[in-house]
Amino acid sequence: MSPLPLSYRRRPTRRVMIGAVGVGANEPIRVQSMTTTDTGDWEATAQQSLRLFQAGCEIIRVTVPNMQDAAALEPLRRRLEELGVTAPLVADIHFNPHAAMVAADFVEKVRVNPGNYADVKKFAVREYSDDQYAGEIDRIREKFAPLVEKCKRLGRAMRIGTNHGSLSDRIMNRHGDTPLGMVESALEFVRLCEEQDYRDLVISMKSSNPFVAVEAYRLLAERMALEGMDYPFHLGVTEAGNGEDGRVKSAIGIGSLLADGIGDTIRVSLTEDPVHEVPVAFALAAPYNAREADASRETIVLESAPHRRRATATSVGGCPIGGEARVATFVDIGPLGDGGDAASRLRELVAPPGVDEPLADIALVEVSRAEVAAFEKLRPARWTPQGRRPLAALVGPDVIAHAHALASVAAACDLLFARPGASEPQAWRGEVATAGRAAREAGCRFGGWVDEHAALVPKPGPKQLAESAFQLVNEAIEATGAEPIVAIVPSPEISPVAAVRAAVAELDFHRFDAPLLLVDRSGAAPGADPLLEGATRLGGCLVDGIGDAILVRDRPPGEAHAQALSVLQATRQRMTRPDYISCPSCGRTLFDLEEVTARIKGATQHLKGVKIAIMGCIVNGPGEMADADFGYVGSSPGKINLYVGKDCVLKNVPAAEADDRLISLIKDHGRWVEPIAVG
């Protein structure tokens, strides 16, 4: 796989002008959105564009599915000028080269989807010889070249926008439904543009699955570097959904790429009023627009990525961690106080072994020397008819230095995390060894906590934290005979993804497989949006295949754990509720997406793990929802097609009947359970 960065530096690109707005090079990361109105109703589209512009949207896209909508662009352009909307306009084209040719007269950028610009997807299976494949490229060249020539002549930009859900049959048959197929789909069209010496291009690789999107963009960046291409990238996660889920999924797919220096303009796709997309996009872009590049640009290659990193299998109080186990969740139950409130939070938030979500798997408590007696009062709260609630304790030098206090804490927990604090290396190792022996004697698991207070050097960066993690694992093995669970906890000012990557590389080099606890501290970062920043940081590690357990700190315990579950849901590490793949509305949408999505969610929100796609039209629907269990897709005005997996099983169902028919399909396939009555 491509080398992963330890320091931030934005990928170097050319500047492409979208009207008066520059994208790429030294320009800020630009924020854009898309109208949801019928473009043919140019007044409604102008008014919504005005609202987007007033919200700060820098580039506005409208859908142009047919010639009537293309014709509406001229009066739309005049009306936008009257309203004072100066943001450049983008025409979104699928299937219709004629509409693209007309649109180029009135917009600053034309978006084409290489999967359907010159193709009609039939899901056909056939083998292409090299000559047949070359003939297909010739056919595409004939249809695409006139648009390239016109955009070049008029000074229009173009986005080559690959969608995972609408790869052509040609690409699917040769490269498969893969990130490589997405990249090849775009590069075919890029090369056709370069044949005509046209390079005002922006490229995108969108998918509803953040893992697929991240892998595709990384692969595209690598391939373009090899071919000497320097086009800017447009980032986005399609069909992200709405509410917190949509924001978390977008943050994982977009934020983790921005952190790697990939991305020049972004659109957050929410099944909501598009105005709501703009502040989310600005929040994702802000840390990177404000950050200066690190000229050193250190990179690493992880041995185990992009698959899940191997880790030694262990357990904490009956909760498996590492190996093939699902990603476990810790929750910090907050200050101990006299022990009473902490005991209540332990009962409310943490599950005994065998009890499933929404409770956390393991409680964490930070214990000082003065709090040892209060910590011991948690013992009764741990016992339940199903078994004992797993409990981890985090202790520092003040506890480690007192043998009786250390032994008491170790005896009352299932996992003892040690955070050494000595500045002298020998004393630091001694603290690790002392805590490790106490854990071994008490029969509990041992863990190491590596943060800015527990590193071997002052003001540690990613590589210094990684070295500290290695030394801690090495010392722990000597003291306990087993690899510890390791928490890498950089300060909010240090990139946690970079620190974890560096630690994994160091441990891999020494053939250590210690399980890793990912700890997010976004709530302590000044000015950060904890939801978006936390999803970016945790998600950025999980998409690299790193992480055996996660913990969100510096937020109220219940809220923090809910965010942890949202990240695991978005990365499909743990499905604690249904997964909804719902597209943002646009002028192609054949029903009210917000209303229908809310209605379907209300009826199915208790179906844990069931994946339901709600798609406004067929442009991306059948492809983008390919891994959904059930699909609800607009087929024509007032009509819905219903899918089971990739198969359309009911066509043109009247919209008034579609919800009930969807539920019947879920029941017929054994995925329905009755909701539990409340009260």
N, C-alpha and C positions, 0 to 999 in steps of 0.2 A: 504494500500500500504506500501512498505518498507519505513523505516525512511530515510529522506533526510538529507544530511550532511550540516552543517554550516561551517565546517573547512575541509581543504584538508588532507586526508590521503589515500594513495593507498591501495586498497583491498589486504589483505595478500594472497599470493599464493605460491605454490611450484615453483621451477625453473625447466623448461623443456629445455633440450638442443636440439637445431636444428643444428646438426653438432657441430661446435665450437661456435655457437651463443646461448647465454642463453636468455630465455624468461620467464618473471615473477620474483617473489621474489624481490631482490634488483637490478635487471638489469634495464637499461633504457628502455623506451618504444621503441620497435623496429619498424622500418619502412620497409615495403615490397611492392612489386608490382608484376605484372604478365605480361608475354610476350603476344604479340598479333599475333605472327607469327604462321604458321603451324608448330607444333612441329616436324612433319616428316621431314621438311626441317631444319635439325639440325644445319647447318651452319648459316642460317638466324637467327635462334633462339639463337645461341651462340653470334652472333654479337649484337643482341638486348639486350641480357643479359649483355654483356660487357658495353653497353651504360648505362644500369640501374645501374650496379655496379659502374661505374665511377661517376654517379650522387649521389652515397651514399647509394643506396638501400642495405639493410642488409640481406634480404631474398628474393629469386626470385622464382616465381611460374610459372609452365608451364602446359598447359592442355594436358591430356592424354585420349582422348575419345575412342581410339581403340588400337588393338594390334600392328598395324604398328607404331603408335606414341610411344607406350611403348618400342618397339624395338629400336626406335631412341634415347632413353635416354642414351644408352651405348656410342655411338659416340659423343653425345652431352656432356656427362660428360668428355670424353677425351679432346674434343675441349675447354671446359671451363678451364680445367687445363692448357692447352697450352697458353690460353689467359691471365692466371693469375687471373681468376675470382674465388675468394674464398668464395663468399656468398653461403650459403647452398641452395639446390634446393628442391622445393616442387612439387609433382605430383598432379594435380587436377583431381579427378576421379568422373565421373557420370555414373551410369548404369552398369559399366563394372568391376566386381570383378576380372576377369582374368587379365585385364590390371593393376589393382592395385598390384596384386601379382608379376608381372614382374617389375613394377616400383620400388617396394621396394628394389630391388637389387641395384639401381643406384641413389636414391635420399635420402636426409636426413629426409624428412617428406612426408607423404601421406595424402592428404585431401580427406575425404569421405563425401558425402552428405547423411545423414540418410534418406532423403526423396526419394532417388532413387537408393541407393547402392544395395538394394535387392528387390526393388519394381519398377513397371512400373505404372506411374500415368495414371489412366483411368477416373478420375473424377466420379467414381462409388459411388452410394449411397447405403449403406447397414448397418444393425445393427450387431454388434459383441457381442456375449455373452462373459463372462469372459473366458470361456474355449476356445472359438474360438480366442480370442485376445491372450491368452497365446500360442496357437498353432502358431499364426503368429510370435510371438517372438521366438519361437523355430525354425521356418523356417529361420528367419533372423540370429539367432545364428549359424546355420549350414553354411550359406554362409559367415558370417563375421569372424567367429573364426579363419579360416586359416590365414587371413591377420593379425589379432591381434597377433597370435603366431609368425608369421614371423617378424613383426615389433619388437616384444619383443626380439626375438633371435638376430636380427641384430642391435639392438640399434637405431631403427628408431623412430621418433616421429610421432604423428598422429593428424590431426585436425578433430574434429567432427564438420562439418560446416553446420548448419541448414540454409536453405534459406526459407524465408516466401513464396516465389513463387513456391516452389517444395515440400510442405509437402505431405506425402503419403496419399492415400485414407484412410488407417487405422487410421492415426492420425486425418485427417479431419473429419471422421465420429464420432470419440469419443470425440475429444476436439475442433473441429471447426477450422476455419481459424483465429486463435488467437495467441497472444503471449504465452499463456499457451500451445497451441499445438506445437509451436516452441520449447519451453523448454522441453516438454515431449518427443518430437522427439529426441532431443540430449541426454537426460538422459537415454533413452532406450539403446542407443549405449554405453554410458559411463558405465552403469552397466554391460553390456556384456564384456567390457574391464576389469573392475575390477574383474569379475568372474575369469579371467585368470591372475590376479595380474599384470595387465599392466596399468601403470599410466602416461606414457609419452604423455599426452594429452593437446591439446589447443582447446578451445571451441569457436564457433561463432554463432551469431544470426542475420543474415543479412536480411535487407528489403529495398525496395526502398522508403518506408515511414519512415522518421526519428522518428515519434511518435511511430510507431510499434517497430522499432529497440530499442529505448531507453527503452520502457516498457518491452520488452522481455529480454534485458540484465539485467535490474534491478531485474526482477522476477527470472532469472536464478541465479543471485548472492544470492538472498534470499534463494532459494531452495537448492543451493549447501551448503550454510552455515548450514542449518538445517540438511543436510545429511552428514556433515563433509567432504565435498569435497573442494579442494583448487586449482583447475586447473586454469591456466591463460586464459585470454580472448583475442581473436582476434576481433578487431572492424572494422566495415565497413558499408557503406550504398551502396547497390547495385543500379545499374541503375541510378546513381546520375545525369548523363548528362554531359554537357561540359560547358566551359566558366565560367562566374560568378555564374550562377545558380548551376552548379555542385559543385563548391567550397562552396557556401553557404549551400547547402543541406548537404554536407559532414561535414561541420563545426558544424552544428546543431546536427546531429546524432552522430558524433564521439566526438566533443569537449565537448558537455554537459555531456557525460559519463566520459570522462577523468577528467573533473572538479569534478565529484563525486567520483573520485578515482577508477573508473572501467576501465580496459583496460591495456593490456600489450604489444600488438603489433597491428599495424594499417595498413590498406591499403585504400587509397583514390581511388575510382573507377571512372575515368573520361573517357568520350568518346573522347579521345585524345591520342596522343603518350604517352605510359606509363611513359616515362621519365618525363613528366610534373606532374605526380602524386607525385613524390618523394619529391620535395621541399614543396608542400602543406602539405604532411604528417609530414615532419619535423617541419614546422611552427606550426601545431596543437599540436605536442608532446612537443615542446620546453618549454613552460611555466611549464609543469608538470615534465619534466626531471630536470628542474632547481629548482623546489620548494621543500622545505623540508616539511615533514609531520608535522601536528599539533597533538601532542600527546593527546590533550584533546578530539578531535573528538566528538564535540557536534552534536546531530541530533535532528530533529523535524519530526512530522507527520502532514501534512496539512489536514484539515478537508475536503476540496473540491477537492483535487487532486485525480485521474488524470484528472477529468473533469474540465471544465472551472470554475474558482472561481466565485461565485456569487458576484455581485457588484450592488450597487444602480444605477438605471437608471437615467441619467441626460442628459443635452445637453449644448453645448458651441456654441453660435451663430447659432443655428439651426443644429449643428452636434451632433448626439446622441453619448453618451459615457456610457459604462456600460450596465447593464441589458442584453438583448439579442442582442444588437447592435454589428456590426462587430468591429474589432480592429481599432481604429482611428489612423491617422498619424499626428504628429506635425512636423513642420520644423522650425529650428532656422534660421531666415532670416539674421542673422549676425549683425554687429555693426550698430547703428543708424546713426552715423555721423550727417549730417545736415537734415537727413530725406529723401532726394531725392533718393539716391541709395537704401535705405531700402524700399521705396515705390515701386521702380521698381521691386525689388526681390519679394515683396508681390504680385504684379500683376502677375509675371511670375510663381510663385511656388504654390500659394494657390488658391483653388477652392471656388467659392461661393456655398452655399447650393444647392444640387441637381445636381451639375456638378461632373462627376466621374473622376477616375484616367486618366493620371498619376500625377495630381496635388495633393498636400497635403490637408488635411482637415482643419488644424488649423495652423496659424503662431504663432511663439513665438519670443518675443523680450525682451531682458534684458535691463531694464531702470534704469539709475542712476539719482540722484537728478539733475545733470546738463543737462540731456537729456530729461527732461519732455516736453519742448517746441518742440523739434524735434519729439518726439513720437506723439504729437498731430497733426503733419503734415501728419501722415499716414491716417488720416480720409478719405480724398478724394479717396485714392487708394483702400479703402475697398469697395466702392460702385460699383456695377455692375448691368446690367439689370436683372440678375437672382436673385439678393439679395446681402447681405453683406458678405464679406470674414471674417470668424471667426478669431479673434485675441486674443492672450494671452500675458500678460505682467508679467515679473518676476522682483520683486522689493525686495531690501534689506533694512537694517536698516536706511540708509540715506534717503530713500523715506518715509518709514513708520513713521519716526520721524517728518516729516513735513506734517501737515494736508492738506494744500492746494495742495501740490505736489501729495500726495497720492490720494486725491479726483479727481484730474485732470486725473491721470493715470487710476483710476477705471472707470471714466466716458467714457474713450476712448477705452475700451477693453471689451471683452466678458468673460474673465477669468483672475482673478488677482491671481498670485502665490506670496505668501509671503515666503521670506527666512529670518527668524529671525536670529539675530546675537548676542544677549546678552548672556553673560556667566552665569549670575545669573538666576536661574530658574523662579523666579517671574517676572523679567523683560522680560525674553524670552517669557513667556506666555502672558505677556502684549502686546508684539509686534504682536503676532498672533491674539489676540483679537482686537487690533486696526485695523489691516489690514482687518480682517473679517468683522468688522462693516462697514468699508469704502466700501467694496464690496457689502454688503447688501444694503447700502444706495444708491449706484449707480445702483443697479439692475443687477449686473454681478455675475457670478459664482465665488466661492472662491476656491483656491487651496493652498496646502502646499508643499514647496520645502525643502526636507530634504537631505542635503549633509554635508560634513565635516565642513562647515562654519555655518550650521544651526542646529547642534546637541547640546544636553544639556551637553555633556561631551567632553573634548579634545581628539583628536586622536580616533575617534569613530570606533568601529568594527561593525559587523553585528547586534549584539544584542543591542548595544547602539543606532544605527540608528533606529532599530525597536522600542525601547522605546520612542525615540524622535517622531517617526511617530504616535505612540499611543497618546502621550501627545498633539501633534498638532491637531489630529482629535478631541480629547476630548474638547480642548479649542475652536476649530472652531465651534463645534456644539453649545457650549454655546453662541458664538458671533453671529452666523448666523442662527441657528435653523436647519442646514442641514449638512450632512457629506461633507467634502471637497474632491476634487480630489487631490490625494497624489502622488508626485513624489519622489521616493527613488533614490538618486543619490550618490552612494559611490564614493570615490576617486578611481582612476585607480588601486591603490595598493590593494584595498579590493575587494573580490569576490562579484560582484553585484548580482549574483544568490543567494548567501548565505544571503546577506543583504535583498533582496526582500522576500526570504523564511521566514526569521526571522520576518520581518514586517507583513507578512500575518498571521503567527502563532499568533503574538501578537494581531493583529486586530481581528482574529477569536475568540481568547480567550475572548475578550471583546464584542463580537457580533457586531462588526463594519463591514460594507460592503462598505467602501469608494472605489470608482474607483481608479485604479492605473495607473499611467503613468510610463512606463519603459524607462529609459534614458541610452543610451550607450555613454561612453566617451573613447572608445578604441583609438580614434585618439590622445588622450592626454597621452596614456600609452607609455613610452619609449620602443622602440624596438619591439612593437607589430605590427602585420599585421592587420590593422583596419578592413579589410573585414572579415577575418577569426575570429578574436577575437570578433568583434561585433556580428557576426552571432552566435558564441558560447554563448555569454552573453545574448543576447536577446532571442535566440532560447532556451537556457536552462530554461528560465522562461516560455516561451510560451508552451513548452512541458509539463511543470508542471501545465498547465491550468491557469497561472497567467498573467495578463496584459489586460488592457482595451484600452490602447493607447501606442504608442511607439514614441520615438524621438532619432535620432542619432545626436550627437553634435561633435564639434571639427574637423569637416571636411567641405569642401565647401558645401553650402546649397543644391545645386542640386544633387551633388554626395551623400550627406548624405541621402537625401530623397529617392534616387534610391536604396540605400542599405536597407533602411527600408522596401521598397516595396518588395525587393528580399527576405528578411527574412519572410515576411508575405506570400509570394508566396510559399516558400519552406515548411513552416509549414501549408500551405493550410488554413490560416486564411482569406486571401483575394487573389483572383485570378485576377491579373491585366493584364495578358497575357496568352497565352497557357502554359500548363504544359507538359513538355516532359520527358518521362521516357525512357531513352536510356542507354543501357548497355555498359560497356567498351568492346572493342573488345578482342578476344582471338583466339586460334587456332580452336575453334569450329565455329567461325563466318562465315556466308555464303555469306556475301557481305561486301563492304567497309563501315563500320559504320560511320566513320567521314564524308565521302562524302555524304552518304544518309541522315544522320541526318542534315547536313547543308542544303541539298536540300529541305528536308521536312520543316525545320524551315523557309526557305526563302519563301515557298509557303503558309505557314499557320500562320505566326507570328502575324497576325492581329486578330486571332480567340480567343478573350479573354475567358478564363475559360475552353477551350476545352482541354482535357487531351489525349495526343497522345503518345503511346508506340512504340519505335523502337528497336526491339530485334533481335540480330544476329542469334539466334538459338532457339530451343524449350526447352532447358534444364530448364530455369527459365521463359521463355517468357510468356506462357499462365497463369501461376500462379502469377508472379511478377507484371504483367500488369493488374491484375484482376479488379482494380478500374479505369482503363483507359476507355475513351469513345471509342477510336479507336486504333487498334493495327496493326503493320507492322512487321511480324516475318519471318525470313528466314526459309524455310522448306526444301530446298535442293539447290544445286548449281544452281543459276540463277532463282530460284523460290521463291515466296513470298506467305505466307498466310496472309489474311487480316481479322481482327476481328472487331466486334462491341460489346463492352463490353467483356464478357467472351466467346462469341460465334464466332467460325470461320465461316465466311459467304462466303469467296472466297478462294479456295485452289489452290496452285501451279500456281499462276499468274506469267507470265513472268516478270522478273525484269524490263524490259524496259517499261512495261505497269503499273507497280504497283503504281507509284506516282499518275498517273491520276485516277486509279481506287480507290485509297484511297480518293482523293478529291471528286470523285463522291459519295462515301459512306457518306462522311461528308455532302454533299449537300442533298442526299436522306433522311438523318435523321434530316434535318432542322437546322443544326449547322453551316452552311456556311453563311458568309456575305462577300460582295465584299470589297476588300481593298479600303481605301480612297486615292484618287489620291493626290500626293504631288506636290505643285507648281502651 
